[in-house]
Amino acid sequence: MARKKIGIALGGGAARGIAHIGVLEIIEKEGIDIDFVAGTSAGAVIGALHASGMNAADMKHLILGFDWKKRGQLVDFTIPHTGFITGERLKHEIQKVIGGDIEFKDLTKPFACVACDLMTGEEIVMNKGSVADAVRASISIPVVFQAIKHKGRYLVDGGLVNQVPVNVVKAMGADYVIAVNVVPRHVYKLQPRQGDHRTDESGAETPLNIMGVMLSVIDIANSYRIDASLSGANVLIEPSMTHIGPADFNKGDMAILQGEMATIDAVLKIKKDLAKN
């Protein structure tokens, strides 16, 4: 009997999306071959890296080696029309790590990412043309980043309509879907956390900024819609992310560890499922 085609759906979550690296690291070590990849927002970034051929170890080195105190260098402010940041520097950084301005057809495996039509609220699945342009659209936090104009549409963060794109990876041809959600369910119920985006490394309170506000708004909204986006998944991997905020990019090592731990727990079920006729 032919091997089941395996798809992985990587959800959005800003800094929490770094946990996807830990998930992929364990999947690779266990010899589970991924055939199709779909991602939303932060999941689109990690999904693009994976589909370009980069392994999890190299992703970990890339993320943990980045000086997040200098992340302002990736910000290019503009006179706001649909957002304060053009995102061109970030797009160029994406191009640099995936091997240039490559197209979807040039990737090592099928990949798609999700954006949202700002005017209609439609889910837009992007799987053709420039990978960097598509990922840039998928991560376009409303108001913070300028919306991307694409084929007459204005596109923003895909997490607004599809937090974990299980339906997308199934449509690509996956027989078995691994869904990865990194956003805590109903985050509004959580108590303030020591060390999250409300405090700095010393524990001192830090003022909110527009990026932090919009990340939190999306985080809260997404927490209500996660269940619907997970429908149809064969296995769900949910790293424990309650102590990592959406803007905590300096906690990449912790996020990766949580991704590893959650996947170790899920591997047995995945292998059992795949062994069935």
N, C-alpha and C positions, 0 to 999 in steps of 0.2 A: 504493500500500500504506500502511496506517495506521502512524503513528509508533509505535515501541516505547515502552511505558510503562516509565519508569525509576524504580527504587527505590534508596534509599541506606540502608545499615545502619550505624549509628554505635556503636562499641563502648565499653565502660566503661574506666576507667583513672584515675579521680580527676583530679589536675592535668594528667595527660597528655591528658585529653579536650579540653583547650583547643586542641589541634592540629586538631580537627575544624573549627574556624573557618577555618584556613588552607586546608583541603580545600575547604570550601564557597566560599571566596573565589575560588579558581581555577575551580571548576566554574561559578560565576556569570559570571566574566569570559569564559569560553569559550562561553557561551551554551547550556550543557547544562541542560535543564529537568528538574528532579526532580519526579516525580509522587507518590511515596509515601516516607514517612520512618518508620524504626523505630530506636529507641535503647535502650541499656541503660546504667543508672547515669549517668555523666558524659555519655554519648552521648544519654541521654534528655533531659538539660538542654538541650544544644545543639540536639537535634532538635525540642524543643518551641519554642525560639526561632525556628528556621527555619520550622516549620509555622505559627507565629503571624504570619508575614509579615516578620520582621526579617531584613535582609540581613546578609551577612558583615561588611561595613564597620562597621555599627552594633554588631554583636557584638564586634568587635575594640575599638572605642572603649569599650564597656561594660566588657569584661574588663581591658584594659590601663589603664583609668582608675580601676579599683577599688583602694583602698588595702588590700592584703592583710595589712598589719600590724594592721589593725583588724578582721580577720575574726572575732575573738572576739565582736564585737557581734552576730554571727549565731548565736551559741551560747547556748542556753537549757537550763542544767543542771536535772536533776530527780532525785528519789529513784529510783535505778535499779530497774526491773522487767524490761524487755526491753532497756533501753539507758540511757546516761547523759544523752543530749540528746533533748529532745522534738522538735526540728526545726520547731517552729511558726514561729519567726522566719525560718528558711530558706524555708519554704513561702510565707510572706508576701512575701519578696523575689522568689521565682519569680513570684508573682502580679503583682507590681509591673511586672516587665519584659515579661511576656507580655500585659499589658493587662487584668489583673483576674482574678477567679475564673471564668475562661471554661471552657466544656466543649469536648470534642473536636470536637463538631459545629460549633463556632464558628470553628475554625481554618481557615486559607486552603488547606490541603491535608491529605489523610489522614495521620494520625500514630498510632503505637502505641509503647508502651514496655513493658519486661519487668521483672517482679519475681519473687521466689521465695517460695513458701509455706514458711514456717519449719518447719511441722510435718510436711509430706509431701515436701518437696523438689521439688514440681512447679513447672514454668514457668508463670507467670501473665501472660498478655498483656492489657494494659490499653488500651482504646481507646474507652471511654465514660465519661461523667460528668466530674468535675473534672480538668482537666489538671494543676493544681498538686498535687493529692492523689496522682495517679498517678506523677508525677515524684518526689515526696517518697518514695513507696514504693520506686521503682526505685533510689534512691540511699541507701537505709537500710543503712549499713554495720553488720553485726551487732555487738551489744554497745555500740557507740558511739552509734548512733541508736536510739530506740525503734522497735520493729516497728510497722507500720501495720495496724490492724485493718480489714479490708475484706471485707464479706459473709461474716463468720464465719471468715475466714482471718487469719493474722498474716503480713504480707509484709515481706521484707527485700530487700537488694541483688540485682538481677537478674543481676549478673555471676556469681553462684554457680552458675547453671544455663545461662546463654546469654550468653556474652561479646560476641559480635557477631551480632545477631539477623537473620541472612540469611533463615532460614526464615519469620520473621514478615513481612518485607517482601515475600517471594514470595507468601505467603498473602493479602496485601493486594491483589495483582493485578499486581505488577511483572513485566514480561517480561525486563528486564535489570537486574541487581543490582550495584551498586557497594558493596563492603564496605570498611569502614575500621577497621583494628585499630591501637590505639595502645599496646598492652602488648607489650614485648619477649618473644620466645619463650624459654621456659625460663630465666627471669631468675635462677634459682639458680646458673647457671653464670657469671654476670657478676662481675667483680671490683668491689670497692668503688670508687665514683666520687667524684672531687673535686666538691664542690658539690651533691651530692644531699641527700636528707633527713637524712643523718647529719651534715652540716656546715652551718654558717651561711654568710652571704655572704663572711665573711672567711676561711673555710676552717677555722675552729675547730670542733672536735667538739661536737655538741649532744646532750643526753640524749634518749632515745626517750620518747615519750608513748603513751598508749593509742590515739590516733588513728593515729599513725605505725605502730604495731605492727599494728593491724587492716588498714590499707591495704596493708602489706607482705604480710600473710598472704593476703589476697584476691589480690594481685598474683601471688604465687607459685602459688597454686592455679589461678588463671585461665590462667597460662602453659601449663599442661598440657592445657587443654581447648580452646584456641583453634582448633586444626585442625578439630575436629568442628563448631564453630559456623560455620565459613567454608564448609562444604560447600554447593555450589549457587551460589556467587557467580560472576559473569562476569568481574569484575576486582577485584583486591585492592589497596588503597592502605595501605601501612604506613610511616608516618613513622618516622625514626630517633629513638628516644626513650631510648636507653640512658644518656644523661647528664641525663635529667630524671626525678626520682623521683615517686612518686604523691602526695607532699605538697608538691611544689615549685610552689605556686601563684604564687610570685613570678617564675617563669620563663615567663610566658605569652607574651612576645614570641618567645622561642626556640621554644616549642612551636608557635606559629602558623607561624613560618618553616619548621619541619620539615614541617608539614602542607602548606604551599604547594609546597615542593620535591618532595615525594613525589607530589603530584597533577599537577604539570607533567610528570613522567615518565610518568604513567598516561594523560594526556589523549589522546595519539595513538592508543593502543589503543582507548580508549572510542569515539572518533570513527570509527575504522575499523570497529569492531564494529557501531555504530549505522547505518553506511552500507550494511551488507550487507542483502540481502533476507531 
